[in-house]
Amino acid sequence: MTSLKSGHSEGEESIYMLPKWTNPQIFDLDHSCVIMKDRRVHFLFMRRSVLVNSQRECRNMSEVSKCLLEDFAVELMASVSADTLEMQDLAFGLLRDAYDRDSSVFVVGNGGSASSASHFVCDITKNAKPEHGRGLRATSLTDMSVLTAYANDVSYAEVFSRQLESQARPGDLLVVISASGRSPNIVEAVKTAQALGMRSIGLLGHDGGTVGHQVDVAVLADSADPGIIETVHLGMCHAFTRALRQHTASVPELASV
């Protein structure tokens, strides 16, 4: 399958050859014009059009694997809209402000999102730090001993909020990573952050769930597939790290120890 290309100017038309599909569905985003002719799809690029969701005729396991990988890549692209990118920019603004003010950033998540939380903190504390200067103060609240202590002695719904009460200060930043946006401990963490005078970012999925209406900035991966959502979230974390690295290197008066 030929991948969708970037860099098309407004009004430009491009044609892509597709593999043999059964019941293809074309999603029209940002008012772009999409015309289906035989196995050719004509895209009139006003901003962004994405081809998603196919059921194909695959003859063997090799073709099945290839189809699944291609579908995953296309669905991944479809889950990131212009709104997603706009909110991602706003979220980066909060991270950049936290660095400039020397505030702390706390990151939380459950399951695969807990892994993403730890991964994100590793990246922004190590890879976004200038060679000679201070980095961003960031902590993942996913330490197993602390989590299980609160889960056993208090409740799992409070494993993050209790840690924020002990460590966070007004003006600090909370980043929650959640595919559903409905996990009780994530909801409680955001409530506690609000009570403490913190700002908050949500890397969320689909409609954002309960948390989508609570955080200051909600960045949504528009998909119901947890694998797609988690992949988008990790990609966002890498983008944030790259942008933070550029920012910390560009402000030597702030980066100096």
C-alpha positions in Angstrom: 0.0 0.0 0.0 1.3 3.4 -0.9 1.5 5.6 2.2 -0.2 8.9 2.4 2.2 11.7 1.8 2.6 15.1 3.4 3.4 18.5 1.9 0.5 18.9 -0.5 -0.7 22.4 -1.0 -4.3 23.5 -0.8 -6.3 22.4 -3.8 -3.7 20.0 -5.0 -5.0 16.6 -6.2 -3.1 13.3 -5.7 -3.9 9.8 -6.7 -3.0 6.7 -4.7 -3.2 3.1 -5.8 -4.7 0.8 -3.1 -4.6 -2.9 -2.5 -7.7 -5.0 -3.3 -10.2 -4.0 -0.6 -13.7 -5.2 0.3 -16.1 -2.5 1.4 -13.5 0.3 1.8 -14.6 3.3 3.9 -13.2 6.7 3.2 -13.2 9.2 6.1 -13.3 12.9 5.0 -11.5 15.1 7.5 -11.2 18.9 7.5 -13.6 19.3 4.6 -11.3 17.6 2.0 -12.8 16.1 -1.1 -12.4 12.4 -1.5 -13.5 10.6 -4.7 -13.4 6.8 -5.1 -12.9 5.4 -8.6 -12.2 1.7 -9.0 -9.1 1.0 -7.0 -7.9 4.6 -7.2 -8.6 7.2 -4.6 -8.5 10.8 -5.6 -7.7 13.2 -2.7 -8.3 16.9 -3.1 -6.1 18.2 -0.3 -7.6 21.2 1.4 -5.9 20.2 4.6 -5.9 16.5 5.4 -7.7 13.4 4.2 -7.2 9.9 5.7 -8.1 6.5 4.4 -9.1 4.1 7.2 -10.9 0.9 8.1 -10.8 -1.9 5.5 -11.8 -5.5 5.3 -9.5 -7.2 2.7 -9.3 -10.5 1.0 -6.1 -12.0 2.3 -4.9 -15.4 0.9 -2.3 -16.4 3.5 -0.9 -15.6 6.9 1.8 -13.4 5.3 -0.8 -11.3 3.6 -2.9 -11.2 6.8 0.1 -9.8 8.8 0.9 -7.3 6.1 -2.8 -6.2 6.0 -2.9 -5.8 9.8 0.3 -3.8 9.9 -0.9 -1.5 7.0 -4.3 -1.1 8.7 -2.6 -0.2 12.0 -0.5 2.5 10.3 -3.4 4.0 8.5 -5.7 4.0 11.6 -2.8 5.6 13.6 -2.7 8.5 11.1 -6.5 8.8 11.2 -6.5 9.1 15.0 -4.5 12.4 14.9 -6.6 15.3 13.7 -5.9 19.0 13.4 -7.6 19.5 16.7 -5.2 16.9 18.3 -2.2 18.8 17.0 -3.6 22.1 18.2 -4.2 20.8 21.7 -0.7 19.2 21.7 0.8 22.6 21.1 -1.2 24.0 24.1 0.0 21.1 26.2 3.6 21.8 25.3 3.1 25.4 26.4 2.3 24.2 29.9 5.4 21.9 29.9 7.6 24.8 28.7 6.1 27.1 31.3 6.8 24.5 34.0 10.5 24.4 33.0 10.8 28.2 32.9 9.3 28.5 36.4 11.3 25.6 37.7 8.1 23.8 38.7 7.7 20.1 39.1 5.9 17.8 36.7 4.1 14.6 37.9 3.1 11.9 35.4 0.6 9.1 36.1 -1.1 6.3 34.3 -2.3 2.7 34.6 -1.1 -0.5 32.9 0.5 0.4 29.5 0.0 4.0 30.3 2.0 3.6 33.5 4.8 2.4 31.4 4.4 5.4 29.1 4.4 7.7 32.2 7.8 6.2 33.3 9.1 6.4 29.7 8.1 10.0 29.4 9.7 11.0 32.7 12.9 9.2 31.6 13.0 11.1 28.4 12.2 14.6 29.6 14.6 14.4 32.6 17.5 12.9 30.6 17.1 13.7 27.0 15.6 17.2 27.3 18.3 18.4 29.7 21.0 20.6 28.2 24.5 19.4 28.5 25.5 22.0 31.0 22.4 23.2 32.9 19.3 22.2 34.7 16.6 19.9 33.3 12.9 19.7 33.9 11.8 18.5 37.4 9.7 15.4 36.6 8.5 12.4 38.6 6.4 9.4 37.6 4.1 8.4 40.4 4.1 4.7 39.4 6.7 3.3 41.8 5.4 -0.2 42.6 6.1 -0.2 46.4 4.3 3.2 46.9 1.4 2.2 44.7 0.9 -1.1 46.4 1.2 0.5 49.9 -1.6 3.0 49.2 -3.7 0.3 47.3 -3.4 -2.1 50.3 -3.8 0.4 53.1 -6.1 3.1 51.6 -7.6 2.3 48.2 -6.4 2.0 44.6 -8.5 5.0 43.7 -6.2 7.2 45.8 -2.8 5.8 44.8 -1.9 8.9 42.8 -3.8 11.6 44.7 -2.2 10.7 48.0 1.3 11.1 46.5 0.3 14.5 45.0 -0.8 15.6 48.5 2.7 14.7 49.8 4.8 16.1 47.0 3.1 18.7 44.8 3.0 22.4 45.2 0.8 25.1 43.7 1.9 25.9 40.2 3.2 22.4 39.6 1.9 20.4 36.6 0.1 17.0 36.4 0.2 14.9 33.3 -2.3 12.0 33.2 -2.1 9.3 30.5 -5.2 7.3 30.1 -6.9 5.6 27.1 -10.4 5.8 28.7 -10.2 8.9 30.8 -12.4 7.2 33.3 -10.1 5.3 35.7 -11.1 6.3 39.3 -7.5 6.9 40.4 -6.9 9.2 37.4 -10.1 11.1 38.1 -9.0 11.5 41.7 -5.6 12.7 40.8 -7.0 15.5 38.6 -9.4 16.5 41.4 -6.5 16.7 43.9 -4.4 18.7 41.4 -7.1 21.2 41.1 -7.4 21.5 44.8 -3.7 22.0 45.1 -3.6 24.8 42.5 -1.8 22.7 39.9 -2.2 22.8 36.1 -3.1 19.6 34.3 -2.7 17.9 30.9 -4.5 14.8 29.8 -3.2 12.5 27.1 -6.5 10.7 26.5 -8.4 8.6 23.9 -11.6 8.7 22.0 -13.9 11.3 23.7 -11.6 11.9 26.7 -14.0 10.4 29.2 -14.5 12.1 32.6 -11.0 13.5 32.7 -11.4 15.2 29.4 -13.7 17.7 31.1 -11.5 18.2 34.1 -8.0 18.9 32.8 -6.8 22.2 31.6 -5.6 20.7 28.2 -7.0 17.5 26.8 -5.1 16.0 23.9 -7.2 13.2 22.3 -6.2 10.3 20.2 -9.4 9.8 18.3 -9.7 6.0 18.4 -11.4 3.3 20.3 -8.4 0.9 20.0 -6.2 1.0 23.1 -3.2 0.0 21.0 -3.7 3.0 18.7 -4.3 5.4 21.6 -1.2 4.2 23.5 1.0 4.5 20.4 -0.2 8.0 19.8 0.4 9.0 23.4 4.0 7.7 23.3 4.6 9.5 20.1 3.4 12.7 21.7 5.8 12.1 24.6 8.6 11.9 22.2 7.5 15.0 20.4 7.3 16.9 23.7 10.8 15.7 24.6 12.2 16.9 21.3 10.5 20.3 21.7 11.7 20.6 25.3 15.3 19.8 24.3 15.2 22.6 21.8 13.7 25.0 24.3 16.1 24.3 27.1 19.0 24.7 24.8 17.7 28.1 23.6 17.4 29.8 27.0 20.9 29.7 28.5 20.0 32.1 31.3 17.4 29.6 32.4 19.5 26.5 31.7 22.4 27.6 33.8 23.0 25.8 37.0 
